[in-house]
Amino acid sequence: MSEADQNIGRDPMAGIDGEVCRYWGDANAKEDEWKKARWEYLSASWAGPLMETCPYHAKDADEAGLSMRDMLIQKFKLREDLTVNNAMRHGSYMEPIVIDLWSRITGIPMLRSNAMYVSTRAQNMSCTIDGFVLPDRDFPDAADVGYLEGARDPEEAEEKQAWFWPFLERCYEMSDKHGPGLFEAKWKRQWAGGNRSQAAKYPERFFTPGPDAHAETFGCPVQHAWQVMAQMHVTGVKWCVLGCVIGGFDPRAWVVEYDPEAGAMLADRVGEFWRAFHGADHNLHTG
């Protein structure tokens, strides 16, 4: 780990590419300002709706009789934030717990963050990160797979935990190649994993372990693929772990490497969004 990266957790720009973004502030310390800023910048949490991969936004658009693009513009024009439900409250509260759990499972140090960054290479694009992943082959700690599904039965573990060891090695490979990565934490309802039949028939729709089921979306579940890609494009960090806990006791995770073409496509789409928002190339009637 470089000397600069050793300051992660103390210096908000440590581990971040200062050539492509600037530090906005701590979202917790400036919560009211942060909520207002969410309408000044297209944050990474809006990347799924922007790229039309968010099922909740798709439902809103369908009910409003709008395209997903126009639905997003309307939300920004009306400052129509997402309704905070119990799942969202649980997710926010559990972020540090999810990060700590994945640090225990992998044996890799991970640090919580709530820093917001603004892109200097994409128009009004931002992200707020959950944390950092800090693998170091020189100081490895033992992985603890006792938290994973199948831990009680060796034969079941061989099948259900087969994805974990390649995932763990990929974390170290990414660190060897790029240095520290980002961590995006998710606390998901039980149905996110699908039952055995659903997951087998539609693996790309559910949080199926391993990258193979998600080959079309950078190796991670489609619901959050563009969110983590946006975070990497804004910060300049080259890889990210999407770490989830499903139904309270089923941890699953994926490694995503930054794709420059996808990042450029996303930045172009953000630019198109702001032109549409400020222009007249949409059919909204919000007055």
C-alpha positions in Angstrom: 0.0 0.0 0.0 1.4 3.4 -0.9 2.1 6.1 1.6 -0.8 8.2 0.4 -3.2 5.2 0.6 -2.2 4.7 4.2 -4.0 8.0 5.0 -7.3 6.5 4.0 -9.7 7.3 6.8 -7.9 10.5 7.7 -7.5 12.3 4.4 -10.8 12.3 2.4 -8.8 12.4 -0.9 -6.5 9.5 0.1 -7.3 6.6 -2.3 -9.2 9.0 -4.6 -8.0 10.4 -7.9 -7.9 14.1 -7.4 -7.5 14.6 -11.2 -11.1 13.6 -11.8 -13.1 14.8 -8.8 -13.2 17.0 -5.8 -14.2 16.3 -2.2 -17.6 17.9 -1.4 -17.9 17.0 2.3 -19.1 14.4 4.7 -22.8 13.6 4.1 -23.5 12.8 7.7 -21.9 16.0 9.0 -23.7 18.2 6.4 -26.9 16.2 6.0 -29.3 19.0 5.2 -26.9 20.5 2.6 -26.2 16.9 1.3 -30.0 16.4 0.7 -30.2 19.6 -1.3 -27.1 18.8 -3.3 -28.7 15.6 -4.5 -30.8 17.7 -6.8 -27.8 19.8 -8.0 -25.9 16.7 -9.1 -26.9 13.4 -10.6 -25.6 11.1 -7.8 -24.6 7.5 -8.3 -27.8 6.3 -6.6 -29.7 7.7 -9.7 -27.4 5.8 -12.2 -29.8 2.8 -12.2 -32.9 4.8 -13.1 -30.8 6.8 -15.6 -29.6 3.6 -17.4 -33.1 2.1 -17.1 -32.1 -0.8 -14.9 -34.0 0.1 -11.7 -37.2 -1.9 -11.1 -38.6 0.6 -8.6 -38.1 3.6 -11.0 -39.6 1.5 -13.8 -42.7 0.9 -11.7 -43.0 4.7 -11.0 -42.7 5.4 -14.7 -45.3 2.9 -15.7 -47.8 4.2 -13.1 -47.2 7.8 -14.4 -47.5 6.8 -18.0 -44.0 8.2 -18.7 -40.8 6.8 -20.2 -38.2 6.1 -17.6 -36.1 9.0 -18.9 -39.0 11.5 -18.5 -39.9 10.0 -15.2 -36.4 10.8 -13.9 -36.6 14.4 -15.3 -40.0 14.9 -13.6 -38.6 13.7 -10.2 -35.8 16.3 -10.5 -38.2 19.0 -11.6 -40.6 18.4 -8.7 -37.7 17.5 -6.3 -39.7 14.3 -5.8 -37.4 12.3 -3.6 -37.8 8.6 -2.9 -40.2 7.8 -0.1 -38.2 6.6 2.8 -39.6 3.2 3.8 -38.5 0.7 6.4 -36.2 -1.1 4.0 -34.3 2.1 3.2 -34.0 2.9 6.9 -32.7 -0.5 7.6 -30.2 -0.3 4.7 -28.8 3.0 5.9 -28.5 1.9 9.5 -26.9 -1.4 8.6 -24.2 -0.1 6.2 -21.4 0.0 8.8 -22.5 -3.5 10.1 -22.4 -4.9 6.6 -18.9 -3.5 6.0 -17.6 -4.9 9.4 -19.2 -8.3 8.6 -17.5 -8.5 5.2 -14.2 -7.5 6.8 -14.6 -10.4 9.2 -15.6 -12.8 6.4 -12.7 -11.9 4.1 -10.0 -11.1 6.6 -9.5 -7.8 4.6 -9.4 -4.5 6.4 -12.3 -2.2 5.4 -13.1 1.3 6.4 -16.4 3.1 6.6 -16.8 6.4 4.8 -19.6 8.8 4.1 -17.8 11.2 1.8 -19.4 12.8 -1.2 -17.3 13.6 -4.3 -18.2 15.7 -7.3 -16.8 14.8 -10.8 -14.7 17.3 -12.6 -14.9 15.4 -15.9 -18.6 14.8 -16.1 -21.4 17.4 -15.9 -22.9 17.7 -12.4 -22.2 14.1 -11.5 -21.5 13.0 -7.9 -21.4 10.0 -5.5 -21.4 9.3 -1.8 -19.3 6.2 -1.0 -19.9 3.7 1.8 -16.3 2.7 2.4 -13.0 1.4 1.2 -11.5 -2.1 0.8 -7.8 -2.4 1.7 -6.4 -5.8 0.8 -2.7 -6.3 1.6 -1.0 -9.7 0.8 1.8 -8.8 3.2 -0.6 -8.7 6.1 -3.3 -11.2 5.4 -5.9 -12.3 8.0 -7.7 -15.6 7.9 -11.1 -15.7 6.1 -14.0 -16.8 8.2 -16.6 -18.6 6.0 -18.6 -19.5 9.1 -20.9 -16.6 8.3 -21.7 -17.9 4.8 -24.5 -20.2 3.7 -23.7 -23.9 4.1 -21.3 -23.5 6.9 -22.7 -26.3 9.0 -22.4 -29.1 6.4 -19.0 -29.6 4.6 -20.6 -31.1 1.5 -23.2 -28.3 1.3 -20.4 -25.7 2.0 -18.4 -27.0 -1.0 -21.3 -26.2 -3.3 -22.7 -23.1 -1.7 -19.4 -21.4 -0.9 -17.6 -22.3 -4.2 -18.0 -18.7 -5.3 -16.2 -17.2 -2.3 -12.6 -18.2 -2.8 -12.4 -16.9 -6.4 -14.0 -13.7 -5.1 -11.5 -13.4 -2.3 -8.5 -13.9 -4.7 -10.0 -11.4 -7.1 -10.0 -8.8 -4.3 -6.3 -9.3 -3.8 -5.7 -9.3 -7.6 -7.5 -6.0 -7.9 -5.5 -4.5 -5.1 -2.2 -5.7 -6.6 -3.3 -4.1 -9.9 -5.0 -0.9 -8.7 -4.5 -0.4 -5.0 -7.5 0.1 -2.6 -11.0 -0.3 -3.8 -14.5 1.1 -2.9 -17.1 -0.8 -0.9 -20.8 -0.5 -1.6 -23.0 -2.0 1.2 -26.5 -3.4 0.7 -29.0 -4.8 3.2 -31.5 -6.7 1.1 -34.9 -8.4 1.7 -35.0 -12.2 1.6 -36.7 -12.3 -1.9 -33.6 -10.6 -3.5 -31.9 -13.9 -3.6 -34.8 -15.7 -5.2 -35.8 -19.2 -4.3 -33.9 -22.1 -5.8 -36.2 -22.4 -8.8 -36.2 -18.6 -9.6 -32.4 -18.2 -9.1 -31.7 -21.2 -11.4 -34.1 -19.9 -14.1 -33.3 -16.2 -14.0 -29.9 -15.9 -12.3 -29.3 -12.4 -13.7 -32.5 -11.1 -12.0 -31.5 -12.2 -8.5 -28.4 -11.8 -6.3 -26.9 -15.0 -7.5 -23.3 -15.5 -6.2 -20.4 -15.3 -8.6 -19.9 -13.2 -11.7 -21.1 -15.6 -14.3 -24.8 -14.9 -13.8 -24.1 -11.2 -14.3 -21.8 -11.2 -17.3 -23.9 -8.5 -19.0 -23.6 -6.1 -16.0 -19.9 -6.1 -15.1 -20.1 -9.2 -13.0 -22.6 -8.0 -10.4 -26.4 -7.8 -10.0 -28.0 -5.5 -12.5 -29.9 -3.5 -9.8 -26.6 -1.9 -8.6 -24.2 -2.4 -11.5 -24.5 1.2 -12.8 -24.4 2.6 -9.3 -21.0 1.2 -8.5 -19.8 2.1 -12.0 -20.8 5.7 -11.4 -19.0 5.7 -8.1 -15.8 4.6 -9.8 -16.2 7.0 -12.7 -16.6 9.9 -10.3 -13.8 9.0 -7.9 -11.3 7.5 -10.3 -11.0 4.3 -8.1 -10.6 1.3 -10.4 -12.5 -1.4 -8.6 -15.3 -1.9 -6.1 -16.8 -4.6 -3.9 -20.6 -4.8 -3.8 -21.2 -6.5 -0.5 -24.7 -7.6 0.5 -26.5 -9.3 3.3 -29.7 -11.0 2.1 -32.6 -11.7 4.5 -30.4 -10.9 7.5 -28.1 -13.9 7.4 -27.0 -14.7 3.8 -23.9 -12.6 2.8 -23.0 -12.4 -0.9 -20.5 -10.2 -2.7 -19.1 -9.3 -6.1 -16.0 -7.5 -7.4 -16.5 -5.0 -10.2 -13.6 -3.5 -12.1 -14.0 -0.1 -13.7 -14.8 -0.2 -17.4 -13.7 3.0 -19.2 -16.2 2.6 -22.0 -19.1 2.1 -19.6 -17.9 5.1 -17.6 -17.8 7.2 -20.7 -21.3 6.0 -21.8 -22.6 6.9 -18.3 -21.1 10.4 -18.4 -22.6 10.9 -21.8 -26.0 9.8 -20.5 -25.6 12.2 -17.6 -24.9 15.1 -20.0 -28.0 14.2 -22.0 -30.1 14.1 -18.9 -29.0 17.7 -17.9 -29.6 19.0 -21.4 -33.1 17.5 -21.3 -33.7 18.8 -17.8 -32.8 22.4 -18.7 -34.1 22.2 -22.3 -37.3 21.4 -24.0 -36.7 18.0 -25.5 -39.2 16.3 -23.3 -43.0 16.1 -22.9 -43.5 16.9 -19.2 -46.1 19.2 -17.9 -45.2 19.9 -14.3 -47.0 23.3 -14.0 
